[in-house]
Amino acid sequence: MITIKDTEVLNSILTHRAHPKMVELIVWFTVRYSQTVFTCAFEARDYPSVHDEDPYRGMDVRSWVFDDPQAVVDDINNHFQYDPKRPKIKIAIYHDVGRGKHIHLQVHDRTIYLGETKQNDVPI
């Protein structure tokens, strides 16, 4: 089941374009983790942010629905690379920037899907 936090987040998803790499990531993520709750997509910010771009390149997912949110983040980062030219930047981050712990997803024009590595993985 996919859930959206509230009508404000739903509105941001429906009225703003998502980056094609974000769409690819979200499809993969929601097939793999069916208990997904999106808490932020496009959001106007007073500072540079992947949430405040057109198309938007950032989404947040509620973390407390997962038994081990860090394992989810590690799984995502094992399957996607944010930017091969900047390998230290991760596509998924488990953090708190003042709004509570959550999983932050971000993509770049050069984001790549690394493929499935385990027998039970779900291909996209």
Buried (B, 14 or more C-beta within 10 A) or exposed (E): EEEBBEEEBEEBBEEBEBBEBBEBBBEBBBEBBEEBBBBBBBBEEEEEBBBBBEBBBBBBBBBEBBEEBEEBBBBBBBBBBBBEEEEEEBBBBBEEEEEEEBBBBBBBEEBBBEEBEEEEBEEB
